[in-house]
Structure formats: structure tokens, C-alpha cells
Amino acid sequence: MSEPFIAEIRIFAGNFAPRSWAFCDGQLLPVSNNTALFSLIGTTYGGDGRTTTALPNLQGRAPMHPGRGPGLTARRLGEKDGNETALLTEEHIPKHTHTVRATTSAATANMAPGTTTSLSRSSFGDNLYQSDTSGNLVDLAEEAVAAAGGNQSHTNLQPYLTLNFIIALAGIYPSRS
């Protein structure tokens, strides 16, 4: 690797941090041993600023550039956002209905329902679908279809490949020009 700038962050595929680098795992470091690093990152990622400073924690997170843009939410350096799971409720989906049509006569065809078929009352051995939608059709009672989901959250992760982020503890001090 070329000589890094202090506080430079890189993606690293190893299971160890190379010499003069540390994992971006939120660990606290003493300011007294890392004065150059502290002068660059301060307490942006944590620490008390007197005796400790914290490294960024990118475990299970995607890095994002700070700033704002048209139609975007403003982001600060070091800000954490997002959730690994999400709970969807009725407020998250637009109001809509599901139309199911039914008949009291036995089914006359064994085919999946489409735009011209409807569910038929079935007894043991009868076909379930009917293609004649011209008569004996009534709306299904609203109580016949139960709500699903049970207020369980689902995983809300973008596609991922597990790699490590490392931060340079030593190297070239960046100029402020």
C-alpha cells in the first residue's frame, strides 16, 4: 500500500488491520498516543476529547458523504442513520382494495383465475375456478380476508458483501492548502 494520509479510510478485505491502521469499529483510543489523528477527527465519532477519541464505527453500515443536495436530507460528518429492520404498518401502503368475485355454482374449468375467471363455491372434488363471470357473482365479504403480517419487522438491508473498513493511524499529515 502507498503511504496513507492520517485518518484516511479504506476498504480492506483482510481479517486483520495492517500495521499503523485500525478497524473502523468505534473503538476508543487515547488522545496522548494519537495526537495527529485527534487533531483531524476530534470527537466527531465519539470520545470525551480530553483523554479519548473514537474511531468511526462502520460495522454493518455503508459510508456516506456529508453534505446536502436538492431533494436530499442533509447529512453531518459522523452521523449514523438507518435501521437493519423495518416495521411496515398500514400507514406505509397506499389505500387500496382487493376485488374477489365468487359464484354459488360449481366450477366448470380447472384453470387459474385471471381477468375473466372467478372463484367458485366448491365442494370436495369440484374444480375451484370458473371462467363464466357473466352471472351469479357477488362481492366477497370484507371479513373473509384476514389481515396478515402480525406486526413483525422485516430485514431492511441493501445487498452487501462483508468487508472491513480501516483507518490510518500514522502517515502523511494532510496539508490545509
C-alpha positions as CSV (number, residue, x, y, z in Angstrom):
1,M,0.0,0.0,0.0
2,S,1.2,3.5,-0.6
3,E,1.7,5.8,2.3
4,P,-1.7,7.0,3.5
5,F,-2.9,10.3,4.9
6,I,-3.6,10.1,8.6
7,A,-7.3,9.5,9.2
8,E,-7.7,8.1,5.6
9,I,-10.3,5.3,5.5
10,R,-10.0,2.4,3.1
11,I,-11.9,-0.8,2.4
12,F,-9.8,-3.8,3.3
13,A,-10.6,-7.5,2.6
14,G,-8.3,-8.9,5.4
15,N,-9.4,-10.2,8.8
16,F,-6.6,-8.1,10.5
17,A,-5.7,-4.4,10.5
18,P,-2.3,-3.8,8.9
19,R,0.5,-2.1,11.0
20,S,-0.4,1.6,11.6
21,W,-4.0,1.0,10.7
22,A,-7.1,0.2,12.9
23,F,-10.5,-1.2,12.2
24,C,-13.3,1.3,11.9
25,D,-15.2,-0.3,14.7
26,G,-15.9,2.6,17.1
27,Q,-13.0,1.8,19.5
28,L,-11.8,4.4,21.9
29,L,-8.1,5.5,21.5
30,P,-6.1,7.6,24.0
31,V,-5.5,11.1,22.7
32,S,-2.0,11.2,24.1
33,N,-0.8,8.4,21.7
34,N,-2.8,9.7,18.7
35,T,-2.4,13.5,18.7
36,A,-2.2,13.8,15.0
37,L,-5.3,11.7,14.4
38,F,-7.1,13.5,17.2
39,S,-6.3,16.9,15.6
40,L,-8.0,15.7,12.4
41,I,-11.1,13.8,13.7
42,G,-11.5,15.3,17.2
43,T,-14.7,13.9,18.8
44,T,-16.6,13.6,15.6
45,Y,-17.1,9.8,16.2
46,G,-17.1,9.9,20.0
47,G,-14.7,10.1,22.9
48,D,-14.5,12.7,25.6
49,G,-11.9,15.0,23.8
50,R,-9.7,15.2,26.8
51,T,-8.3,11.7,27.2
52,T,-10.0,9.7,24.4
53,T,-11.1,9.9,20.8
54,A,-13.2,7.4,19.0
55,L,-12.7,5.8,15.6
56,P,-15.7,5.7,13.2
57,N,-17.9,2.7,13.5
58,L,-18.6,1.3,10.1
59,Q,-19.6,-2.2,11.2
60,G,-22.8,-3.1,9.4
61,R,-23.0,0.4,7.8
62,A,-22.4,2.0,4.4
63,P,-20.3,5.1,4.3
64,M,-22.0,8.2,3.1
65,H,-20.5,11.6,2.2
66,P,-21.6,14.5,4.4
67,G,-23.5,17.4,2.9
68,R,-26.8,18.3,1.3
69,G,-28.3,18.4,-2.2
70,P,-31.5,19.3,-3.9
71,G,-34.2,16.9,-2.6
72,L,-31.8,15.1,-0.3
73,T,-31.6,15.1,3.5
74,A,-28.7,17.0,5.0
75,R,-26.0,14.7,6.5
76,R,-23.3,15.6,9.0
77,L,-19.9,14.0,9.3
78,G,-20.1,11.2,11.8
79,E,-23.9,11.0,11.7
80,K,-25.4,7.5,12.0
81,D,-28.6,6.8,10.2
82,G,-30.8,3.8,9.1
83,N,-32.1,0.6,10.7
84,E,-31.3,-3.0,10.0
85,T,-35.0,-3.9,10.3
86,A,-38.3,-2.0,9.5
87,L,-41.8,-2.5,10.6
88,L,-44.4,-1.8,7.9
89,T,-47.8,-0.7,9.0
90,E,-51.0,0.3,7.2
91,E,-49.6,3.9,7.1
92,H,-46.8,2.7,4.8
93,I,-49.0,1.5,1.9
94,P,-51.5,3.5,-0.1
95,K,-55.2,2.9,0.4
96,H,-56.4,0.2,-2.0
97,T,-58.8,-2.7,-2.3
98,H,-58.7,-6.3,-3.5
99,T,-61.7,-7.4,-5.5
100,V,-62.5,-11.0,-5.3
101,R,-65.6,-12.3,-7.2
102,A,-67.5,-15.5,-6.3
103,T,-70.4,-17.6,-7.6
104,T,-72.6,-20.2,-6.0
105,S,-72.4,-22.7,-8.9
106,A,-69.8,-25.3,-9.3
107,A,-66.7,-24.6,-11.3
108,T,-66.7,-25.6,-15.0
109,A,-63.0,-25.3,-15.7
110,N,-59.8,-26.2,-14.0
111,M,-57.6,-23.1,-14.5
112,A,-56.0,-20.3,-12.5
113,P,-58.1,-17.1,-12.1
114,G,-57.4,-14.3,-14.5
115,T,-59.2,-11.2,-15.6
116,T,-62.1,-13.3,-16.9
117,T,-62.4,-16.0,-14.2
118,S,-63.8,-16.0,-10.7
119,L,-63.7,-18.2,-7.6
120,S,-66.5,-20.7,-7.4
121,R,-68.1,-22.3,-4.4
122,S,-66.5,-25.7,-4.2
123,S,-67.4,-29.0,-2.6
124,F,-65.0,-31.9,-2.2
125,G,-63.8,-32.9,-5.7
126,D,-65.2,-29.8,-7.6
127,N,-62.9,-27.5,-9.6
128,L,-62.1,-24.3,-7.8
129,Y,-62.2,-21.8,-10.7
130,Q,-65.0,-20.8,-13.1
131,S,-64.5,-19.0,-16.3
132,D,-68.1,-17.8,-16.7
133,T,-68.1,-14.4,-15.0
134,S,-71.4,-13.3,-16.5
135,G,-73.8,-14.3,-13.7
136,N,-74.2,-15.2,-10.0
137,L,-71.3,-13.0,-9.0
138,V,-71.2,-11.2,-5.6
139,D,-68.6,-9.2,-3.8
140,L,-66.7,-11.2,-1.1
141,A,-67.4,-10.2,2.4
142,E,-64.7,-8.0,3.8
143,E,-64.4,-10.3,6.9
144,A,-63.4,-13.2,4.6
145,V,-59.8,-12.0,4.1
146,A,-57.9,-11.6,7.3
147,A,-55.0,-9.1,7.8
148,A,-51.5,-10.6,7.6
149,G,-48.2,-9.6,8.9
150,G,-48.7,-9.7,12.6
151,N,-46.6,-6.5,13.3
152,Q,-43.4,-8.4,12.6
153,S,-40.4,-6.3,11.3
154,H,-38.5,-7.4,8.2
155,T,-34.9,-7.1,7.3
156,N,-34.1,-3.8,5.7
157,L,-30.6,-4.2,4.4
158,Q,-29.2,-3.3,1.0
159,P,-27.3,-6.0,-0.8
160,Y,-24.0,-6.4,0.9
161,L,-20.6,-8.1,0.8
162,T,-18.8,-8.2,4.2
163,L,-15.5,-6.2,4.0
164,N,-13.7,-4.2,6.7
165,F,-13.0,-0.5,6.8
166,I,-9.7,0.6,8.2
167,I,-8.4,4.0,9.2
168,A,-4.8,5.2,9.0
169,L,-3.3,6.0,12.5
170,A,0.0,7.1,11.0
171,G,1.2,8.5,7.7
172,I,1.2,11.8,5.9
173,Y,-0.4,14.7,7.7
174,P,-2.7,16.4,5.2
175,S,-1.9,20.0,4.3
176,R,-4.6,22.6,4.7
177,S,-3.9,24.4,1.5
